[in-house]
Amino acid sequence: MASANPRQLTAASNRMQLKKERRMFSTSDDSAMTKQVQATHAPDGREIDVKPLIQIVDEILIQIIARSVEGHEHVID
């Protein structure tokens, strides 16, 4: 029986940790998060065009999804 490669174990451990973090975030208390945002938000009247930022995030997500569909995995250090 072959033993697991240490890099494979690390990658698997990282994936498990990410899943745990996602699960914790998805079950977090929305009202507590809303209260924190409201408590720390200090509008100063400026308006910011967020479309370029959203386009960057969109492109990143497209690349991540494409890689996961193709079977590529990227381990975050």
N, CA, C and O atoms as a GROMACS GRO file, in nm:
protein
  308
    1MET      N    1   0.083  -0.117   0.000
    1MET     CA    2   0.000   0.000   0.000
    1MET      C    3   0.088   0.124   0.000
    1MET      O    4   0.178   0.135   0.083
    2ALA      N    5   0.064   0.218  -0.092
    2ALA     CA    6   0.145   0.339  -0.105
    2ALA      C    7   0.100   0.442  -0.002
    2ALA      O    8  -0.019   0.458   0.025
    3SER      N    9   0.198   0.512   0.054
    3SER     CA   10   0.164   0.618   0.149
    3SER      C   11   0.136   0.747   0.074
    3SER      O   12   0.186   0.767  -0.037
    4ALA      N   13   0.059   0.835   0.135
    4ALA     CA   14   0.020   0.961   0.072
    4ALA      C   15   0.139   1.057   0.068
    4ALA      O   16   0.218   1.063   0.162
    5ASN      N   17   0.149   1.129  -0.038
    5ASN     CA   18   0.250   1.232  -0.056
    5ASN      C   19   0.220   1.345   0.043
    5ASN      O   20   0.104   1.384   0.057
    6PRO      N   21   0.323   1.400   0.112
    6PRO     CA   22   0.300   1.510   0.206
    6PRO      C   23   0.232   1.631   0.140
    6PRO      O   24   0.152   1.699   0.204
    7ARG      N   25   0.264   1.658   0.013
    7ARG     CA   26   0.201   1.772  -0.056
    7ARG      C   27   0.052   1.745  -0.077
    7ARG      O   28  -0.030   1.836  -0.068
    8GLN      N   29   0.018   1.618  -0.105
    8GLN     CA   30  -0.123   1.583  -0.123
    8GLN      C   31  -0.198   1.599   0.009
    8GLN      O   32  -0.311   1.646   0.011
    9LEU      N   33  -0.135   1.559   0.119
    9LEU     CA   34  -0.197   1.574   0.249
    9LEU      C   35  -0.218   1.721   0.282
    9LEU      O   36  -0.324   1.758   0.334
   10THR      N   37  -0.120   1.805   0.252
   10THR     CA   38  -0.132   1.948   0.278
   10THR      C   39  -0.243   2.008   0.194
   10THR      O   40  -0.322   2.088   0.244
   11ALA      N   41  -0.251   1.971   0.066
   11ALA     CA   42  -0.355   2.022  -0.022
   11ALA      C   43  -0.493   1.979   0.029
   11ALA      O   44  -0.586   2.059   0.031
   12ALA      N   45  -0.505   1.855   0.070
   12ALA     CA   46  -0.632   1.805   0.122
   12ALA      C   47  -0.669   1.878   0.251
   12ALA      O   48  -0.786   1.912   0.272
   13SER      N   49  -0.572   1.902   0.336
   13SER     CA   50  -0.596   1.973   0.461
   13SER      C   51  -0.641   2.116   0.433
   13SER      O   52  -0.732   2.167   0.498
   14ASN      N   53  -0.576   2.182   0.336
   14ASN     CA   54  -0.614   2.318   0.300
   14ASN      C   55  -0.757   2.323   0.246
   14ASN      O   56  -0.832   2.414   0.280
   15ARG      N   57  -0.794   2.226   0.163
   15ARG     CA   58  -0.930   2.222   0.108
   15ARG      C   59  -1.032   2.203   0.220
   15ARG      O   60  -1.138   2.266   0.219
   16MET      N   61  -1.001   2.117   0.315
   16MET     CA   62  -1.092   2.092   0.426
   16MET      C   63  -1.110   2.219   0.510
   16MET      O   64  -1.220   2.251   0.553
   17GLN      N   65  -0.998   2.290   0.533
   17GLN     CA   66  -1.004   2.414   0.612
   17GLN      C   67  -1.090   2.518   0.541
   17GLN      O   68  -1.171   2.586   0.605
   18LEU      N   69  -1.074   2.532   0.408
   18LEU     CA   70  -1.154   2.628   0.332
   18LEU      C   71  -1.302   2.593   0.340
   18LEU      O   72  -1.386   2.682   0.353
   19LYS      N   73  -1.335   2.464   0.332
   19LYS     CA   74  -1.475   2.422   0.342
   19LYS      C   75  -1.531   2.458   0.479
   19LYS      O   76  -1.645   2.504   0.489
   20LYS      N   77  -1.453   2.437   0.586
   20LYS     CA   78  -1.498   2.472   0.721
   20LYS      C   79  -1.522   2.621   0.732
   20LYS      O   80  -1.623   2.664   0.789
   21GLU      N   81  -1.431   2.703   0.677
   21GLU     CA   82  -1.446   2.847   0.684
   21GLU      C   83  -1.569   2.892   0.607
   21GLU      O   84  -1.643   2.979   0.655
   22ARG      N   85  -1.592   2.835   0.488
   22ARG     CA   86  -1.711   2.870   0.411
   22ARG      C   87  -1.838   2.835   0.487
   22ARG      O   88  -1.934   2.912   0.489
   23ARG      N   89  -1.837   2.718   0.551
   23ARG     CA   90  -1.954   2.674   0.626
   23ARG      C   91  -1.979   2.769   0.743
   23ARG      O   92  -2.094   2.803   0.771
   24MET      N   93  -1.873   2.811   0.813
   24MET     CA   94  -1.889   2.903   0.925
   24MET      C   95  -1.944   3.037   0.876
   24MET      O   96  -2.032   3.095   0.940
   25PHE      N   97  -1.893   3.086   0.763
   25PHE     CA   98  -1.940   3.213   0.711
   25PHE      C   99  -2.086   3.204   0.670
   25PHE      O  100  -2.164   3.295   0.697
   26SER      N  101  -2.123   3.094   0.607
   26SER     CA  102  -2.260   3.081   0.560
   26SER      C  103  -2.360   3.067   0.674
   26SER      O  104  -2.478   3.096   0.656
   27THR      N  105  -2.314   3.024   0.790
   27THR     CA  106  -2.404   3.010   0.903
   27THR      C  107  -2.389   3.123   1.004
   27THR      O  108  -2.446   3.117   1.112
   28SER      N  109  -2.312   3.226   0.968
   28SER     CA  110  -2.292   3.336   1.060
   28SER      C  111  -2.422   3.415   1.078
   28SER      O  112  -2.513   3.405   0.996
   29ASP      N  113  -2.428   3.490   1.183
   29ASP     CA  114  -2.547   3.568   1.216
   29ASP      C  115  -2.550   3.694   1.131
   29ASP      O  116  -2.470   3.786   1.150
   30ASP      N  117  -2.643   3.700   1.036
   30ASP     CA  118  -2.653   3.815   0.946
   30ASP      C  119  -2.684   3.943   1.021
   30ASP      O  120  -2.633   4.049   0.986
   31SER      N  121  -2.766   3.935   1.123
   31SER     CA  122  -2.801   4.058   1.196
   31SER      C  123  -2.679   4.114   1.269
   31SER      O  124  -2.663   4.236   1.277
   32ALA      N  125  -2.594   4.028   1.322
   32ALA     CA  126  -2.473   4.075   1.389
   32ALA      C  127  -2.379   4.140   1.289
   32ALA      O  128  -2.318   4.243   1.319
   33MET      N  129  -2.368   4.082   1.170
   33MET     CA  130  -2.283   4.139   1.067
   33MET      C  131  -2.339   4.274   1.022
   33MET      O  132  -2.263   4.370   1.004
   34THR      N  133  -2.470   4.282   1.006
   34THR     CA  134  -2.534   4.407   0.966
   34THR      C  135  -2.510   4.515   1.071
   34THR      O  136  -2.480   4.630   1.037
   35LYS      N  137  -2.524   4.479   1.197
   35LYS     CA  138  -2.500   4.575   1.306
   35LYS      C  139  -2.357   4.625   1.304
   35LYS      O  140  -2.332   4.744   1.327
   36GLN      N  141  -2.260   4.536   1.278
   36GLN     CA  142  -2.120   4.577   1.275
   36GLN      C  143  -2.095   4.673   1.159
   36GLN      O  144  -2.025   4.774   1.176
   37VAL      N  145  -2.151   4.644   1.043
   37VAL     CA  146  -2.134   4.732   0.927
   37VAL      C  147  -2.194   4.869   0.958
   37VAL      O  148  -2.132   4.972   0.931
   38GLN      N  149  -2.315   4.870   1.013
   38GLN     CA  150  -2.380   4.996   1.045
   38GLN      C  151  -2.302   5.075   1.150
   38GLN      O  152  -2.295   5.197   1.144
   39ALA      N  153  -2.244   5.005   1.248
   39ALA     CA  154  -2.169   5.072   1.355
   39ALA      C  155  -2.038   5.131   1.305
   39ALA      O  156  -1.992   5.232   1.358
   40THR      N  157  -1.979   5.070   1.205
   40THR     CA  158  -1.847   5.116   1.158
   40THR      C  159  -1.855   5.200   1.031
   40THR      O  160  -1.754   5.256   0.989
   41HIS      N  161  -1.973   5.208   0.971
   41HIS     CA  162  -1.988   5.283   0.846
   41HIS      C  163  -1.998   5.432   0.876
   41HIS      O  164  -2.084   5.475   0.953
   42ALA      N  165  -1.910   5.510   0.816
   42ALA     CA  166  -1.911   5.655   0.836
   42ALA      C  167  -1.909   5.722   0.699
   42ALA      O  168  -1.802   5.759   0.650
   43PRO      N  169  -2.026   5.739   0.637
   43PRO     CA  170  -2.028   5.799   0.504
   43PRO      C  171  -1.976   5.943   0.505
   43PRO      O  172  -2.004   6.020   0.597
   44ASP      N  173  -1.900   5.977   0.403
   44ASP     CA  174  -1.845   6.113   0.393
   44ASP      C  175  -1.893   6.185   0.268
   44ASP      O  176  -1.840   6.290   0.232
   45GLY      N  177  -1.994   6.130   0.201
   45GLY     CA  178  -2.053   6.196   0.087
   45GLY      C  179  -1.990   6.161  -0.047
   45GLY      O  180  -2.043   6.198  -0.152
   46ARG      N  181  -1.876   6.091  -0.046
   46ARG     CA  182  -1.811   6.053  -0.172
   46ARG      C  183  -1.886   5.938  -0.236
   46ARG      O  184  -1.942   5.852  -0.169
   47GLU      N  185  -1.886   5.940  -0.368
   47GLU     CA  186  -1.942   5.828  -0.444
   47GLU      C  187  -1.831   5.764  -0.523
   47GLU      O  188  -1.747   5.832  -0.581
   48ILE      N  189  -1.830   5.633  -0.524
   48ILE     CA  190  -1.724   5.558  -0.591
   48ILE      C  191  -1.787   5.467  -0.695
   48ILE      O  192  -1.885   5.399  -0.668
   49ASP      N  193  -1.728   5.467  -0.815
   49ASP     CA  194  -1.775   5.377  -0.920
   49ASP      C  195  -1.717   5.239  -0.892
   49ASP      O  196  -1.596   5.218  -0.905
   50VAL      N  197  -1.803   5.146  -0.854
   50VAL     CA  198  -1.758   5.013  -0.817
   50VAL      C  199  -1.758   4.916  -0.934
   50VAL      O  200  -1.714   4.802  -0.919
   51LYS      N  201  -1.806   4.958  -1.050
   51LYS     CA  202  -1.812   4.868  -1.165
   51LYS      C  203  -1.676   4.809  -1.201
   51LYS      O  204  -1.667   4.688  -1.224
   52PRO      N  205  -1.568   4.889  -1.207
   52PRO     CA  206  -1.436   4.828  -1.238
   52PRO      C  207  -1.395   4.721  -1.137
   52PRO      O  208  -1.338   4.618  -1.174
   53LEU      N  209  -1.422   4.746  -1.011
   53LEU     CA  210  -1.389   4.648  -0.908
   53LEU      C  211  -1.470   4.520  -0.926
   53LEU      O  212  -1.417   4.410  -0.914
   54ILE      N  213  -1.598   4.535  -0.953
   54ILE     CA  214  -1.684   4.418  -0.974
   54ILE      C  215  -1.640   4.341  -1.098
   54ILE      O  216  -1.645   4.218  -1.099
   55GLN      N  217  -1.596   4.412  -1.202
   55GLN     CA  218  -1.548   4.344  -1.323
   55GLN      C  219  -1.422   4.263  -1.294
   55GLN      O  220  -1.406   4.153  -1.347
   56ILE      N  221  -1.334   4.314  -1.210
   56ILE     CA  222  -1.212   4.241  -1.172
   56ILE      C  223  -1.250   4.114  -1.095
   56ILE      O  224  -1.199   4.006  -1.123
   57VAL      N  225  -1.338   4.129  -0.998
   57VAL     CA  226  -1.383   4.013  -0.919
   57VAL      C  227  -1.450   3.911  -1.010
   57VAL      O  228  -1.428   3.790  -0.995
   58ASP      N  229  -1.530   3.958  -1.104
   58ASP     CA  230  -1.598   3.870  -1.199
   58ASP      C  231  -1.497   3.790  -1.281
   58ASP      O  232  -1.512   3.670  -1.299
   59GLU      N  233  -1.394   3.857  -1.331
   59GLU     CA  234  -1.291   3.789  -1.410
   59GLU      C  235  -1.216   3.685  -1.327
   59GLU      O  236  -1.185   3.576  -1.376
   60ILE      N  237  -1.188   3.718  -1.202
   60ILE     CA  238  -1.121   3.623  -1.113
   60ILE      C  239  -1.207   3.500  -1.092
   60ILE      O  240  -1.159   3.387  -1.100
   61LEU      N  241  -1.335   3.522  -1.065
   61LEU     CA  242  -1.426   3.408  -1.044
   61LEU      C  243  -1.440   3.323  -1.169
   61LEU      O  244  -1.446   3.200  -1.161
   62ILE      N  245  -1.446   3.387  -1.285
   62ILE     CA  246  -1.453   3.312  -1.411
   62ILE      C  247  -1.331   3.222  -1.426
   62ILE      O  248  -1.344   3.106  -1.464
   63GLN      N  249  -1.212   3.274  -1.396
   63GLN     CA  250  -1.090   3.196  -1.407
   63GLN      C  251  -1.090   3.079  -1.307
   63GLN      O  252  -1.051   2.968  -1.342
   64ILE      N  253  -1.132   3.106  -1.186
   64ILE     CA  254  -1.134   3.000  -1.083
   64ILE      C  255  -1.232   2.890  -1.123
   64ILE      O  256  -1.200   2.771  -1.113
   65ILE      N  257  -1.349   2.928  -1.169
   65ILE     CA  258  -1.448   2.829  -1.210
   65ILE      C  259  -1.398   2.748  -1.329
   65ILE      O  260  -1.413   2.626  -1.333
   66ALA      N  261  -1.338   2.817  -1.426
   66ALA     CA  262  -1.286   2.747  -1.544
   66ALA      C  263  -1.179   2.646  -1.505
   66ALA      O  264  -1.176   2.534  -1.557
   67ARG      N  265  -1.092   2.683  -1.413
   67ARG     CA  266  -0.987   2.590  -1.369
   67ARG      C  267  -1.044   2.472  -1.294
   67ARG      O  268  -0.996   2.360  -1.310
   68SER      N  269  -1.145   2.497  -1.212
   68SER     CA  270  -1.202   2.386  -1.135
   68SER      C  271  -1.278   2.291  -1.227
   68SER      O  272  -1.279   2.170  -1.202
   69VAL      N  273  -1.340   2.343  -1.332
   69VAL     CA  274  -1.410   2.258  -1.428
   69VAL      C  275  -1.310   2.175  -1.507
   69VAL      O  276  -1.337   2.059  -1.540
   70GLU      N  277  -1.195   2.234  -1.537
   70GLU     CA  278  -1.092   2.164  -1.614
   70GLU      C  279  -1.014   2.065  -1.527
   70GLU      O  280  -0.934   1.988  -1.578
   71GLY      N  281  -1.038   2.067  -1.396
   71GLY     CA  282  -0.970   1.973  -1.308
   71GLY      C  283  -0.842   2.026  -1.247
   71GLY      O  284  -0.771   1.952  -1.179
   72HIS      N  285  -0.810   2.152  -1.270
   72HIS     CA  286  -0.692   2.211  -1.210
   72HIS      C  287  -0.723   2.253  -1.068
   72HIS      O  288  -0.833   2.300  -1.038
   73GLU      N  289  -0.626   2.236  -0.982
   73GLU     CA  290  -0.642   2.279  -0.844
   73GLU      C  291  -0.530   2.374  -0.810
   73GLU      O  292  -0.415   2.352  -0.848
   74HIS      N  293  -0.564   2.480  -0.740
   74HIS     CA  294  -0.463   2.575  -0.696
   74HIS      C  295  -0.468   2.580  -0.544
   74HIS      O  296  -0.570   2.615  -0.486
   75VAL      N  297  -0.358   2.544  -0.481
   75VAL     CA  298  -0.352   2.543  -0.336
   75VAL      C  299  -0.310   2.682  -0.290
   75VAL      O  300  -0.207   2.735  -0.333
   76ILE      N  301  -0.390   2.740  -0.200
   76ILE     CA  302  -0.359   2.871  -0.146
   76ILE      C  303  -0.267   2.853  -0.028
   76ILE      O  304  -0.298   2.776   0.063
   77ASP      N  305  -0.155   2.923  -0.028
   77ASP     CA  306  -0.059   2.911   0.081
   77ASP      C  307  -0.096   3.001   0.197
   77ASP      O  308  -0.026   3.004   0.298
   0.00000   0.00000   0.00000
